[in-house]
């Protein structure tokens, strides 16, 4: 399948009864060096980071730093928010369930406005998670990478996962490629989209 779709490498894991029972790496992690993909090769997870981040937010809720009913405007100040008052009233639970009404991409050169009333409909919004990320960082007084390490990665035993471009990740990661085989742009934001 890797050859048929011109994918340089992949790692596959199989889990049963709550434990990983089989892991294999195939192909290369980087075409220019020929470095092989192994069972330990980290890959960028992009939006798969959202469920892990949601765990951190729920942990902050259990610690009393946030609640599912906390509104964006309760935590973030005017300097962090657009002038649309509706965004200030979006709740944590609405961001986590993609019912915030916040558009997925901030408009270029125009004021950000809600696309729908908060809680009224499902619409995937990575941009809404940007606000929640800022809220979590502010209430915890920790950078995102440290927050995730403390609340999710270490407690879950995820020793080879990162929320930043640490030296360990940057050196070991699989390089992404576009359809032309050119090394892709790495994600430098908290979530990657």
Number of C-alpha atoms within 10 A of each C-alpha: 6 11 9 6 8 12 16 21 21 19 18 11 11 10 10 8 6 6 8 10 10 11 13 13 17 15 18 20 25 19 18 9 8 11 14 18 23 20 15 13 18 21 17 19 14 14 14 12 16 18 11 14 25 20 14 21 27 19 16 19 17 12 10 10 16 21 17 16 13 17 20 23 18 13 17 17 11 9 7 13 15 14 13 12 12 18 23 18 16 26 22 26 19 21 27 21 15 21 22 30 25 28 18 16 12 14 10 7 6 7 11 17 17 16 13 16 14 20 16 11 15 14 17 18 20 20 17 25 24 16 21 22 18 17 24 23 16 15 14 15 11 13 15 20 16 17 20 22 18 14 18 19 20 13 11 10 9 11 10 13 17 18 22 18 14 10 8 12 18 12 12 18 17 24 22 19 17 10 10 8 12 11 14 12 10 13 14 10 11 18 21 15 18
